[in-house]
Amino acid sequence: MSFVVREKGFYKWFFALCASIALQGIITFVVNFTDNLMIGIYNQSSMSGVALVNQIQYLLLQISSGIATGVVVLTAQYWGKGETEPIRRIIALGMKFALLTGAFFTFITYFYPAQCLSLLTNEAGIIEQGVEYLTYISFTFFVFTFSNTLILSYRSVESTKIAPIAALCSLIVNVILNYMLIFGNFGFPEMGAKGAGLATLLARLVEMVIVIVYVKIGDKKLRIRFLDWLKMDWEYLGDYLRISLPVVAASATWGIGQFLQTSILGHVGASAIAANSISSTMFQTSTVFFRATSGASAIIIGKTIGAGQTDKIRTYSRTLQLIFLGFGVISALIIMLLRGFIIDYYTLTPEARSLTRTFMLILAITVVGTSYEYPVMAGIIQSGGDTKYGMIVDTAFIFLFTLPLAYISAFVFHWPAEVTFMFLKSDQIVKCLPHGIKVNRYRWIRVLTREV
């Protein structure tokens, strides 16, 4: 057996999945980036308010993605066996939990917007701008959760083409409406942050309609019936919860970690908030690449185990790890090349501009580690059947290593914001060691399906 895969079909399979997932991810994050960029041109305070709200949305994205990933981990193995009925039923279970999550986020941010944002900063002006943005954006949380969870769940059956189409239509609507409503062009009122929120809400509704039409008309693999979602499937509930709860916990931990990181920097000062908002947007955009490699790997590993071809897993795993590292280097180079170009688009104070340059330099270094450790954990170990490992390791590193060091740096020793930011990103390098050891021991390979 060769050390790496030599069949061209494997690479064609992987990169086709990866390209489709990455395209959808890029467009989705560009929707958020467009709000951030166009509001940044409007003024710095509004940009920071929008960026804080995006951290709430990022937490929701992590949770809904965790719910969908739990679906994919289980259903990809059924897809490898060629059984679609369990897939329909497990997706219906996942969507119930996703819609409840989206409804909760909409409720809490609509009725308690200032309280939510005060967890991230004590700057009254920034909170005020964020509250304006939440006037409309809070309703997108339910809509986005519906579309995002369903789109991600369809990855398990290798249906990835609808995602970029829906996201592209959403992006076009968002850009046009942002131009009209933020700045008051074409006779529309100048609404600032509130206009950006309304534009995003309408764009997300367009995306949801496209997804629904695809499920009802375009899908030929699963033929999902929405009425089935009203029933509780007790037969597969235990399987789904056993697999998905650790995945959701790991994703939520990641999202909460990002939320608390923003909170720490948000209490350092206005310049740190502005610098972190730009850097966070850049980081979230770069996550598109390692999420794409992770998503493609999860499909391949899960389907291969489901098909009973576990003899191929070791070679697949080694090959994928090399690809992850390659993507990490590419991501770092992109951040370095675009750093100055992106900063020049924003209206920033000299202090905020200097901090942003340093933050993005730190990101360029740590993203190499992120591009390896995240897909190894989520794309190989987790999709191979061991869903508890990622939850344990991520929780331990975030709450016992990253956040305590950053807190001490910011509030005990009052070190510069650059040092605090470095501590906040350091776990992305450190986690590479345990993940590398775990994945190359191959004890994570498990068959999760039951006989139908």
Sequence and secondary structure as in RCSB ss.txt:
>XXXX:A:sequence
MSFVVREKGFYKWFFALCASIALQGIITFVVNFTDNLMIGIYNQSSMSGVALVNQIQYLLLQISSGIATGVVVLT
AQYWGKGETEPIRRIIALGMKFALLTGAFFTFITYFYPAQCLSLLTNEAGIIEQGVEYLTYISFTFFVFTFSNTL
ILSYRSVESTKIAPIAALCSLIVNVILNYMLIFGNFGFPEMGAKGAGLATLLARLVEMVIVIVYVKIGDKKLRIR
FLDWLKMDWEYLGDYLRISLPVVAASATWGIGQFLQTSILGHVGASAIAANSISSTMFQTSTVFFRATSGASAII
IGKTIGAGQTDKIRTYSRTLQLIFLGFGVISALIIMLLRGFIIDYYTLTPEARSLTRTFMLILAITVVGTSYEYP
VMAGIIQSGGDTKYGMIVDTAFIFLFTLPLAYISAFVFHWPAEVTFMFLKSDQIVKCLPHGIKVNRYRWIRVLTR
EV
>XXXX:A:secstr
  SS   HHHHHHHHHHHHHHHHHHHHHHHHHHHHHHHHHHH HHHHHHHHHHHHHHHHHHHHHHHHHHHHHHHH
HHHHHHT  HHHHHHHHHHHHHHHHHHHHHHHHHHHSHHHHHHTT   HHHHHHHHHHHHHHHHHHHHHHHHHHH
HHHGGGGT  SHHHHHHHHHHHHHHHHHHHHHHT TT    THHHHHHHHHHHHHHHHHHHHHIIIII  SS   
GGGGGS  HHHHHHHHHHHHHHHHHHHHHHHHHHHHHHHHHTT HHHHHHHHHHHHHHHHHHHHHHHHHHHHHHH
HHHHHHTT GGGHHHHHHHHHHHHHHHHHHHHHHHHHHHHHHHTTS   HHHHHHHHHHHHHHHHHHHHHHHHHH
IIIIIITTTT  HHHHHHHHHHIIIIIHHHHHIIIIIS   HHHHHHHHHTHHHHTHHHHHHHHTTTTT      
  
